[in-house]
Amino acid sequence: MSARRRSYESGHNPKCLVVIDDTPESDRALYFATRWAARMQGGVVMLRVIDLHDSQQQWLGVADIMKAEATDDANAALDRAVNRIQTLAPVPLERVIREGDAATQIHAAIDGDLDIATLVLAAGTGSDGPGPIIAGLAKTLGTFPIPITIVPGGLIEADLDALS
């Protein structure tokens, strides 16, 4: 079990954790999280998880190159997210890059920051289901340490504005 959240205690501000990936619905989650943070006078923690599973099977030099490229890609994705957020609202931002399984790294990010008050994900709109992160976390929803907001990926900005 995670430690008690401190998001609303004196000297703390609530933060929203949003996973930044390459899916189209990721922007919906980022948009909602930014609007939520602006209304709550909180911040946004942007998490990018890089999966280096294949690099474990490579020679050391190749694995290092793969890690460097994945880190560069992660930073570029977070830069795009920062630019997007800055067009929406002036909220405090944090960038986090973690390596490994997405569900494990989401839990680790939450455990590492007691000001994170909610996780925002967006569900995919395709026939493949809500997406791998939501499907992966579904097994632990009953024991998850914070509320999870799942934004329908098909909502337009006007709808998200009305909800956040």
Beta strands, then each sheet from edge to edge (+ up, - down):
strand 1: 15-19
strand 2: 43-50
strand 3: 93-99
strand 4: 116-123
strand 5: 148-152
sheet 1: 3+ 2+ 1+ 4+ 5+
end
